[in-house]
Amino acid sequence: MRFGAIIGGLLGLALSVWLLQNYGVGRILALLANAGWFGVLSVIAFHLPQIVASALGWCAITGPATPRPPVRTYLLLRWIREGVNNLLPVAQIGGEFVAARLLQRHGMKLAPAIAATVADLTMEMLTQIAFTLLGLVLLLQTVADSGIAGYVISGLALAATLAAGFLAAQWFGLASAIESTLLRLGRALGWAGTANVKGLHDALIACYRSPARVAQSALWHMISWLLGGIEVCLALHFLGHDVGLVPGLIIESLGQALKAAGFAVPGALGIQEGGYIIIGQLFGLSPETAIALSLMRRLREVTLGIPALLAWPRAEARPVVDAEGRPIIRAEAYPVVADARPSVVAEARPVLVAEARPILDAEARPIIHPEIAPVVQPMPGLAR
């Protein structure tokens, strides 16, 4: 997978460079300069409510049986999760692995942490399909004779089929099969850590059993997607090309669909830019404006992503805590002391048996106490 991500990243980078050269780097940078730092910072700041909404959707779908970390933990981990997916060559899904591990370090057991992250990813996928469908309906109402509508419908049908299959596989035992395989593998190879995935299937199903919790998660994720459409309108405003809310939602929904289709390319390099060019032309956006829009959003990803990546090792290094923030002291953290029973000698002084130095009398001669004879060896040259 890593090799494929590297190849995809190189191809995406080559496509991005070609687009910049073909449409003029100078003209694109001039558009960004017109937006100014205030415009770029406004777009960056506007993304923060989307992180909050996505984190609340993740928190909502977490199963009821496991004590959940506070909302601020989900906010932190959602921020790190996006940074990993946007900036590292992990095919846009590596952040979920990181998030599940960090959830465990914040008080959840491994199986519920994995289940909550998989369920959240599923809800994000399903709501993105609904958002893309909304964008398609708006597109057909706004630009009835669009040549890309047929491609979008085909891609949407494929995505819906894959999402339904993924959800059905979870419900009918995919997690159970993975759990059983890992447990057998751990027993065969002596990996004690695989025992932590026990209960994965039950934890995953528990995430979906409450319709209210599922609906709440879907609502928060849909709000996040809709805020992305407003972000497009805001960015285009600073680039000097105002569009209404409907075109902004169409550009965002279809652009995100194309980005998801290019999941094998880290950061959707080149895919995002090409998608904005194709969709933007339906609303009078020049290719230069479309690429500038993409670059403004990439500036946002870098500005928020780099601090997130710097926060990741710190989150990994923190002590493992329970759901109430109290440190969990593992058994291996305690020093192993052999038979540390107190033994009282002539001076009525408690002496730990585990001490490796001999006990001396008033004349500095070793005292061989019966209880510590196996521990303290006689010094060479001394008679018993």
N, C-alpha and C positions, 0 to 999 in steps of 0.2 A: 504494500500500500504506500509506503514511504517513497519508493522509487517512482510509482505512478504519479504521486503528488508532485514530485520534483519535475517529472516530464511535463505534467499539466501546467505547472507554474511557469516553466520555461516557454511553453507554447503561448500561454496567456500573456506573458511579458513581451514576447515577440509581437503578438497582435496589438498590444497596447502601444508599443513603440511605433509600429507601422501606422496606426491611426493618428498618433500625434504628428508624425512626419507628413502624412498625407494631407491632413487638414490644417497644418501650420501651428507649430508650437507657439510662435509669437502671438498669433491672434487669440489662441486659447488662454495664454498667460495674461494677455491684456484684459480679457473678460474677468479673470480672477482678480486682477488688480483693481478693476472698477468696483467689484464687490467689496473690496477692502477688508481690513481685519475685523471691523465691526460686523460685516455680513457673515464672514466665516465663523466668528465666535458666536453669533446668534444661532447659526445652524447647529453648532456643537452643543450649545446650551439647550436647544429645543429637543435634542435627542435624549436628554436625561429623563423627561417624563415617560418616554418609550421604555427605557430600562426599568423604571419603576413599575409600569403596567405589566411588563413581561415577568418581572420578579414576583409580582402579586399573583399572576396566573400560575407560576411554578409553585408558590406557596399553597395556593388553593387546591391543587391537584394532589398534594402529598397525602398519603393514606392516613386514616385516623388512628391506627393502632400504635404508631410510632410518635413519641414526643418530638415536636418540630422545633428547630431553632427559631429564633425571633426573625421578624421580617427583615431587619437590617442585615442579617446574614445572607438571606436570599438576594438582597440588593448587591452586596459585595460580590457574591459568587456569580450573579448574572453579569456583572461588569467584567469580571475576569473571564468568564465563559465567552463573551463576545470578543474580548481582546484576543484570546487564543484562536478563535475561528476566523477572525478578520486578518490577523497579521502573521500567523504561523502556517507553514505548509502542511496542513492537517486535513485537507479536503472538506473544510467547513463543518466538521463534526467532532474534531478533537476536543473542543471545549466541553462537550458533554461528559467525556471521560474524566477530565479534570474536575468538573463540577461535582460529579458523584463522589470522587475521592475526598474533595474538600468538605462536602456535606458530612461524610463520615467523621472527619476531624472536628466537626462542630456538633457532635453529640448523637448523630444517627448511626445505627448499625449499617453495615455495608449493603445488605440485601434491600432494606427499605430505601437507602440512598440511591442505589441503582434504579430501583423501581420508580421512585419519584422523578428522576431525571428522564427515564425512558417515557414515562407517561406525559411529562411536560413536553418533550420533543414531539410526541404523537399529537398532542393538542395544538402545538404550534404548526405542525404540518397540516392538520385538518382545517384550522382557521385560515391558513394561507390559501388553501384551495378555495374556501368560501370567499376570501378577499379577491382572489383572482377571478372567480365567477362574477363577483360584483363589478370588477373592472371590465370584464368582457361584456356584461349587460350594458354598462355605461358606454362602452366603445361602440356597440351596435346601435345604440340610440343616438350617439353623437356623430359617428362616422359610419354610416350604414354600409357603404361599399368599401370596407377596408380589406385589403388583401391579406392582412395577417390574422384576421379573425378565424379563418379556417385552421391555421396552424395552432392558434391558441386553444381552440376547441379540442383539437386532437391531443395536444399536450395536457390539457385539463382532464380529459377522459382517462389518459394514461396515468396521470398523477392520482386521480381519485381511485382508480383501480389498485394502484400500488399502496395507497394509504389504507384502503379498506382491507387489503390483504395483510398488511402489517398489523393492523388492529386485530383482525381475526386470528392471526398467528399468535399474538400475545394472549388473547382470551382462551384459545384452545390448546395452549401448552408449549409455546415456543420457549418461554422463560423456564418452564419446568424441565424441558429437555436440556437446556443450557445448564441449569442448576445441577441436574443429575450427572451430566458429563463432567462438570468441574469437580463435583464431589468424588466421583470415581477416579478421576485423574489425580486429585490430591491424595487420596488414599494410596494409590499405586506408587506415586512418586514421593510420598512423605511430605507433601506441602500442607502444612497446618492452616495456612491462610485461606485456602479454598473453602474451609468449613464455614467461613463468614457469609457465603452466598446462600446458605440454607434458608429456605423460606422465601426465595426470590419470587417465585410464581404467585404465592399467596399475597405477598406485599404488592405486586403489580396489579393483581385483580382488585385488591382493596382500594386502589387509587380510583378505579372506575365505578365502584359500587354505589356511590352516592350521586344521584342525578344533579342535586343542587351544587355539589362541589365541582362536578364536570362542567356544568353551565357557567359557574362563576369563573373557572379557569378559561373557558372559551371566550367569555365576555372580555376579560382583561387582555387576552391575546389579540382579540379583534380590535380593541381600543388601541393597542400598540401599532397594529397594521394601519389603522386609519390615521393615527398621528404621523406615520411615515408619509402619507399622501400630503398632509399639511406641510411637512418638512420640505417636500419637493416644491410646493408653491412658494415657501419662504426663500429657498435657495434661488429659484428662478427670478424672484422679485429683486434680489440683490444683484443678479446677473443682468438685470435690465430687460427681462422678458416676462411680464406678468401673465399668469394664467389663472383661470378659475379653479375652484375646488374640484370640479368633476374631471378636468384634464389632469390635475395633480394626482387624483386617485387612480386614474387610468395609467398614467406613467409609472406610478409607484407599484401598482399591483402587477402589471405585466412585466415591468423591469425586474421585480423581485422573483417572478416566476421564471424568467430567463436565467437569473442568477442561480436559482435553485437547480435548474436543469444543468447548469455547468458546475455542479458541486465538486466534480473531480479536479477542478482548477482552483488552487488555493486563492482565496479572496476574490474569486470570479474575475481574475485579471483579464482584461480584454472583453470578456463576456458582458460585464455590466456596461462598459462603454459602447459596445456594439448594440446592445439592447436599447439604450437610451437614444442612439442615433435613429434606429428603426422606428421606435415608438414616437419619438419627439417630432419627427417630420410630419406626422399626422396633425400636429397642432402648430405647425409653422416654426418649429425650433430648427435652427441651423445645426449642422454637425458640430461646429465649434462650440455652440452653446450647450449641446447635449454632452459633449466631452467635458466641458467646464463644469457642468452640473455633477457629472460623475466624479471629477477630481475634487470638487468641493466636499462631496460626501466622503471621499477617501481621506481628505485632510481631517475630517471629523473622526473617522475610524482610527487614524494614526494618533491624533491628539488624545483621544480617550483610551486607545488600546495600549500605548506604550506604558503609561502609569499602571494600567491593569496588569500587564506582564511583569512589571516590577513588584506589584503587590502579591503576585502569585507565590513566589518562593517564601515570602513572609507568612502567607496563609498556610503554606505547607509545613513551615517550621514551628508553628504555634503548638502548644500542648493540646493533646486530644481532650476535649471537654464533653460533658453531658449536655442535655438540652437546656439546662438552666445555667450553663456557663461554668460549672464547677469542674476542675481538672480531674481526669480519670487516671488513677495511678495503676498501671498494669503490674501484674505479678512479677514480671521480669525486672521491674524497676527497683525492687527491694534487694538489698545485698543478702547473699546466702551466707549465713554464719553457722558453722558446724557446732551443734550442741552447746549453745551459749548459755549454759546454766551457771549461776553463781556458786562458787566454792569458797568457803570460809576457812582460812588457815589460822595459825596461832595468834596473829595480830588482829583477828576478827575483821580483816579487810576483804571485801568482796573481790574475787578475781574471776574474770571470764575464762572459761576453759579453752576458748578458741585462741587466747593469746599464745603466741609462739615463743615467748621468752621464758626462761626458767624462773621459778619462785625461789628467793634466797632467804636464808635465816639471818639472824643478827650478825653472824660472822661471814656473811656473803657466800655460804655454802648452799648448793642447790637442794631444795626440798622436793622430793618426788612424791607428789600427792597421789593417792590411789585413783582418784577420779580422773586425773589428767595424765596418768602414766602413758596411755596410748598416744597422747598428743605431743608431750614433751619428751624428746629423746635425751638420754644421758650424754653429757659432754665427754669427748675422748679423754682418756687418762684418769677418769674418776671411777673409783670402786663403787660397786653397788652396796 
